[in-house]
């Protein structure tokens, strides 16, 4: 793997390539970080299935993708349902995920120390820009992670370890990382490809 983030150029790839019309979101600030994350994800899904999905939060919903796994999110797109509909899982969702900036000032859960090397938790080859970077550096916004992919997947990982989120698993996040770092995209199901911004947008939606 190159010494720079090999997938930074993939940011927004689906959105740029599909030419999908602008999706309208139920938000008072369409330029907010949350709005942009929703738009990226919705466009990714629309580009993959030919369906426009409007994502929105409802009163009482803890986060945009509350209880919505990666595969369920893709299923929602395919069935033309909003994530609010798909969020009603058999298992009551726990949605108290913290953002990366919040984890920089919090105690970390058992199983991951801020001084650990990132590669202890997420597989990295010796050529990876993340190979010798600490989790603390990643979470603070390392220059080795310009796409913020590692930062958001690490925050999601801590959210799972601390039981703040129960609809993602350590295994699914680690598998996502391996596929993205080797292929440049992640396929939540056959025929679907999420690039960097699409993944980060989804992860953000589990903690916003």
C-alpha positions, -999 to 999 in steps of 0.1 A, spaced: 0 0 0 12 35 -8 25 59 18 -5 81 13 -41 73 18 -48 53 -14 -85 60 -14 -87 97 -6 -94 103 -43 -125 80 -41 -143 106 -19 -176 113 -35 -169 90 -64 -204 76 -66 -219 110 -62 -198 125 -90 -201 96 -114 -238 88 -112 -252 122 -121 -282 116 -98 -304 146 -93 -301 164 -59 -319 146 -31 -341 168 -9 -336 163 28 -358 172 57 -333 195 74 -332 232 79 -296 234 71 -289 215 38 -252 225 40 -247 211 75 -222 182 81 -252 160 89 -270 170 58 -240 164 36 -234 130 51 -271 120 44 -268 134 9 -237 114 1 -252 82 14 -285 87 -4 -268 94 -37 -246 63 -32 -277 42 -27 -295 58 -56 -266 53 -79 -264 16 -70 -301 7 -73 -316 35 -94 -338 46 -65 -338 80 -47 -340 76 -10 -348 106 13 -332 102 46 -345 121 76 -345 122 113 -377 121 133 -383 134 168 -369 110 193 -346 93 169 -312 91 185 -293 92 152 -298 91 115 -292 54 111 -305 43 145 -307 5 144 -299 4 107 -271 -20 99 -251 -16 67 -270 -43 48 -303 -30 61 -295 4 49 -289 -9 14 -321 -29 17 -340 3 26 -328 19 -6 -338 -11 -27 -373 -11 -12 -377 27 -14 -381 30 23 -367 56 46 -342 46 73 -369 55 99 -390 26 86 -360 2 84 -348 12 119 -374 -9 137 -354 -40 142 -363 -71 163 -335 -61 187 -341 -28 204 -314 -5 190 -291 14 213 -281 47 196 -257 67 218 -227 68 196 -201 95 202 -183 114 175 -145 113 171 -140 147 187 -159 136 217 -137 105 222 -106 127 223 -118 139 258 -134 107 271 -121 76 288 -119 48 263 -136 14 269 -118 -18 279 -103 -35 249 -88 -4 232 -63 21 247 -56 54 230 -19 45 230 -24 13 210 -12 12 175 -42 14 151 -30 -18 135 -37 -37 167 -74 -33 160 -76 -29 123 -54 -49 100 -27 -29 81 2 -40 60 37 -26 67 33 -3 37 0 12 50 2 49 61 -17 37 92 9 11 102 27 30 129 0 55 138 -15 54 173 -52 53 179 -49 86 198 -34 102 167 -60 88 144 -88 101 167 -73 135 169 -72 138 131 -39 124 118 -24 137 86 -20 101 77 -58 98 75 -69 127 51 -102 110 42 -110 105 80 -120 69 72 -98 55 100 -110 82 124 -147 74 119 -143 36 119 -123 39 151 -150 60 167 -176 35 156 -154 7 171 -153 25 204 -190 30 203 -195 -7 199 -170 -16 226 -186 8 251 -221 -6 243 -232 29 230 -242 12 197 -255 -23 195 -265 -27 158 -229 -28 145 -203 -54 156 -165 -53 160 -163 -80 133 -184 -62 107 -163 -30 112 -130 -49 109 -143 -67 77 -153 -34 63 -119 -19 69 -101 -49 53 -122 -48 22 -119 -10 18 -82 -10 24 -75 -37 -1 -101 -28 -28 -109 9 -23 -145 2 -16 -168 -19 6 -197 -40 -7 -224 -43 20 -241 -67 -4 -236 -81 -39 -238 -54 -66 -234 -25 -42 -202 -5 -37 -196 21 -11 -165 43 -15 -149 64 13 -174 92 16 -203 68 15 -188 47 43 -179 78 64 -214 92 58 -230 60 71 -207 58 101 -214 95 109 -251 87 108 -247 61 136 -233 87 160 -248 121 149 
